[in-house]
């Protein structure tokens, strides 16, 4: 299994906006243009002591036959053991 972080642009949200996003609340006060620019599904993770915001592409490879068996995209916070068996 291998994973690669796919970064997103910095969001620059206020603390209140971050609370609303984490709570899953509606962001109706945002204009349509602002909603199009924000990625509210991406999350933060640490790798080698550095923080990254985005998603992780994950693959599971059969080493013997050199074939990709499974592929998944998750938010960066999800641990690899939770994706594949």
N, C-alpha and C positions, 0 to 999 in steps of 0.2 A: 504494500500500500504506500502511496506517496501523495503529498498534497502541496499545493502552491497557493500562495496568497495573491488575490486579485485586489489591488488597492482601488479606492474610490477617492474623488476629490474631498478635501476637508469640508465639513458641513457648516461650521461656525454657527451652531444653534445656541440659543440662550439656555440657561438652566431650566427655566419653566418649559421651554419647548422640548428639551431632553426628557423631562419628567412625563410630559404628555405622550411622547413617542414610546417610552418604556412601558407606560401604563396601557398602551394600545388605544388611547383616547383619540377622538376625532380632532383633526386640525382644521376645523372649518374657518378659523380666523385667518388662515393663510390664503393669499390670492392664488388663482389658478397658476400663474407663472411661477410663484414660489414653490408650490407643490410639485411642479414638473422638475424643478431643479434639485429637490431634496431626495435623498435615498434613505428612507426610514427603516429599511429592513437590514441594512449592513450593521455589523457590530465590531467591537474592538477586541483585540487579542494581543498577547505578547509573544515574541519570538526572538530568541537570543538577546533578551534584555531590552528590546525595542518594541514600542507599541505600533500596531498596524490596525487600520480600519478598512473593512471590506468584506470579501467573501473568500472561501477556500474551494478550489477545484480539487477533487480527490479521485484517484484512480486505484483500482485493484487489478494487479497484473498476475497472470499465471506465468511463473518464471520458467517452467519447463518448456511450454509452447510459445512463450513470448507474445501472449495475446492479452489485450485489455478485457477483463471479465466484467467489471462494474465501473460506473462513473457517476459521481454525485457532486452537486454544487450546494454548499451550505454557507450560512453566515460564519464569520471568522471565529466566533466564540465556541462553536460546537467542537467537542473533542473527537478525535479520529475513532476512538473505540465505540462511539455512539452511532457511527455511520454504517460500517460494515461489520459483519459477524467475525 
